[in-house]
Amino acid sequence: MARLQAPPKFHPSHWDTANKMQRASTESQKSRSERMIAESQRLLDEIEKTTRKTRSDVNKKIEQRQEEIKFWKQELDNKLEQIVHETEVLLTFKTRLEKSLESCKEPLVIAQKCLLNRQRRAGIDLVHDEVERELVKEAEVLQGIIALLGHTLEQTNEQIRLNRSAKYNLEMDLRDKFTALMIDDYCASMTNNTPESRYADNAVKMEGNFVSPEDWIDFSNINIEKADKQRNNSLALRALIDGILSQTASDMRKQHEVVNVAFRNRVKEVKDAKHELEALLAMV
């Protein structure tokens, strides 16, 4: 029967050496772990500090952006209010033009009927007298006024269209500004505890349809400048309409009075001639 071989035994000094090595290894690992923990904590503190600074910088930029949007939104609001008011006033001038144009038609018809009726005069009485000359002039004046008012009405309709086009551009720009302000307001209110907030890989991906801040400002500036231009054109047109309506009304009144005077003089002249002839006949 084979005898069991006893395991090798170590000298106490070996055991002491092994324990010392184990303790040294443990201390070394502990030291490395502590250094790693300290480094990790330092990195965490640094990241947190950087994150806080970045968040503060971003919040400041968002606040600046909000103020910029509010400024341009107010500018657009003011211009929209002005162009809307100007268009409403111009519409009243359009109504005045239409009424003035309509008021010219009946006097023209009367003048033309007078000329036709006077063609029925017989013999020597069919004379090209002052009345006929002034009636022809009155018809010409009225026709010229009708043409002028018609052309001015076309200009007014076109200006109303341009005003409304400028108004539309302002409204679309305002709509976009309102949307942008809502988005930035929401972004400014976000925190680490905001519900449904999560990391997205493509969050910082820049798409090709972004515009520069300069282009963004230029876009609104162009809309404002167009609105100002159309408003100024509309103001100038209203002044022109006022002048035209005043002048044409004056021309119509003057020519109407000249025709009436010519009629009165001619009627008196004919009556006097008639009375003379009647007196001569009575002597025969």
Secondary structure, DSSP 8 states (H G I E B T S, - for coil): -----------HHHHHHHHHHHHHHHHHHHHHHHHHHHHHHHHHHHHHHHHHHHHHHHHHHHHHHHHHHHHHHHHHHHHHHHHHHHHHHHHHHHHHHHHHHHHHHHHHHHHHHHHHHHTT--GGG----HHHHHHHHHHHHHHHHHHHHHHHHHHHHHHHHHHHHHHHHHHHHHHHHHHHHHHHHHHHH--TT-TT----TTTT---TT---HHHHHHHHHHHHHHHHHHHHHHHHHHHHHHHHHHHHHHHHHHHHHHHHHHHHHHHHHHHHHHHHHHHHHHH-
